[in-house]
Amino acid sequence: MPAAAADKKQDDADRLICKRFVETGSLVRAKKQCFTRAQWDEIAASQRAGWEKTRDELTGKSLGGP
């Protein structure tokens, strides 16, 4: 049974997921982006790292601050 669970998890990671994002400055124009679950997770991790870096720079943590 564990092999079946691993196969299902792999299938979920390979499944294509599409999201629509409204373009800045437009109320109706949207852009559709399609990636696998694994790719969406990688994008989210990259964005999170960028936000944390910006936060740390603004709060002085990267400069040896409190």
C-alpha positions, 0 to 999 in steps of 0.5 A: 500500500505505501507504493500506491501512496507514493504513486498518488503523491507523484501524480499530484506533483505532476498534475497541471494547475492553471491560475489566472492573475489580473494584470496590474492596471486592468479590471478585466485583462487577466493572464493565465499561467499553468504549472505543475504542483511541484513548480507552483511550490517552487515558485512560492518558495522563491517568492517567500525567500525574496519577501524574507530577504526584503523584510530582513533588509528593511528591519536591519537584520541583515546588517547585524541589527537586533 
